[in-house]
């Protein structure tokens, strides 16, 4: 996590990587959890205004079995393994 990190933008990029439309206005809140293991990036929690958007993303992930990395969305660190 870096001080200039914008979890809303990262979330939109993740959705876009899976070809699911999402705007920053669809996000209710996004924040990091405290890190238990300092060698790893802390987990992020994102709450969307619509459960349908979340389900669209999860359906797309399960259907495609696509894996993305930080390089796919232009940030440092690993997003999905």
Secondary structure, DSSP 8 states (H G I E B T S, - for coil): --TT--HHHHHHHHHHHTT----GGGEEEEEE---SSTTS---EEEEES-HHHHHHHHHHHHHH-----HHHHT-SS-S--
